[in-house]
Amino acid sequence: MKTYSANVLMIYKKKILLLLRDNKPDITDPNKWCLPGGGLEENETFEQALVREVKEETNIDIKNYKLIGILKIKDHKGAVYFSYLTDKEAKQAKLGSEGQKLKFFSCRKVKDLELSTTLKSAFDLHSKYITECIEKEIFPNPKVLKLK
């Protein structure tokens, strides 16, 4: 069975907003840090899922986001977005109905965290480029990330 998800790198003042997943043995990557986002519901687009999941998990009404690639792993297809949060959006940030914590981290600190499998893989491959984009406050080029 194919699964679909939408996740986002949310940046504020050169830091990445991450969610510490619940510590439940029946979920993927319990007790690990991940990007806000999640699975698509029936008849939902990637963008609709992104907006809904971000609101549920972070309380943020995300507006300024850009698709940076589609990640395909076995029977899973995930849309990955990038967003620079406004002051208003960052002030909205608070833990929603899922997860244990919500916190901003510098790119350097992210490397030291217990990350979800997918985020760790992406960061191992692209942390230098992602860090450069965040420092320059630009959106990553999907062709450089080669997620598709």
N, C-alpha and C positions, 0 to 999 in steps of 0.2 A: 504494500500500500504506500502510495506516495504521500509525503508530508510537505507542507509549505510554511515558511515563516518570514517575518520581516523584523529586522533589528537595526539599531541606529547607534553610531558613535556620536554622542552628544557632548559638545565642547563648550566650556565656559571659562573665560580667563585662562586659556591654555591648559585646562584640565579636563579629563574625561569622566563623565558620570557613569558609574557602574552600580550594578545591583548584586547584592549577595543573595544567592539562591537559597530557598528554604533547605533545611537539613532533613529531608525526607528520603528514605532509601528507595522509594518507588519513582523518583523523578530522575531525569538525566542530570548529571553533574551536581549532585546535592552539595550544599555548603561551599560553593565556588562562585567567584565573581564573574558576571556576564554583562553583556550589553542589554539595555532595556529593549523589549520587544517580545515577540512570541508568535504562536501559530495562527494561521488564518482560519476563520470560521467559514461555514458554508456560504458560498456566493460572495465572498469578500475579496477585494483586490489587495495587493501587497500594501498599497498606500493606506487603504482603509484599516487594515490590520495594524499597521504601524501607528497610526493616530490613536486607535482604540487601546492598543497594548501600552503605549507610552502613557496615556492618561491613567489607565488602571494601575500601572506600576510606579509612576513617578508624580502623578497629579499635574503634569505639564501638558498644556494645549500646544503641541508642537506645530510650528508653521513653516519655518525656514529649513527645509531639508532637501537633500539631493541624493538620488540613487547613484551609488558608486560601483555597484556590481551585483551579479547574481552568483551565489555560491552553490555548487552542486556537489553533494556527497551522497553516493549510493542512491537511495530512493527519496532523498530530501533535496528540496530547492529553496534557497533562502535569499531574499532581497536584502542587501546591506546598504544602509543610508548613512549620510553624514550630515550633521547639523551644528550650526553655531547658535547657541542660545542667547536670547536677549536678556537684559537684566530682569525684566518682568517674568520671563519663562524660568530663569534660574531661581527666582524668589518663590515660584510655585512649587519647586521640587520638594516633595516629601514622600516617604514610603507609602505605597498604596496597599492593595489587598494581597500582594505576593511578595515574597522575599523577606530577608531579615534586616537588611540595611541598604541605604542608598548613600553613595559618597562620591565626591570628586577626587580624582587622583592625577598627579603629574604623570607624563609618559614614563619617566624613569621609575616611578613607584609601581606602575602597572606591571612591569616586568617581574617584580618581586612577589606578586600576589598569587594565590591559588586560583587560576583562571579556568573557566569552562574549557572543554576540549577544543571547541571550534575557535574561541577567542585566543587561546594559547597558540594554536596553529597559525592563525592570521597574524598575531603579533610577532611570532618567531620569524615569519616570512617578511613582514612589512613594517616593523616598528620604526625603522629609521625613516622611511618615507612618510609614514603617518605623522611622526614627530616633526619632520620638516614642514609638512602642510599646516599642522597646528601652530607651530612657531610663526609661520608667515601668514596665518589666518586665511588660508585658501582651501578650496575643496580639492580632494585628491582626484587625479585623473584615472578613470577606470582602466585605461589601457596600461598604465603602470602597475596597478594592483593585480591585474590578470586574474580576477575572480571568476569571470565567465568561462 
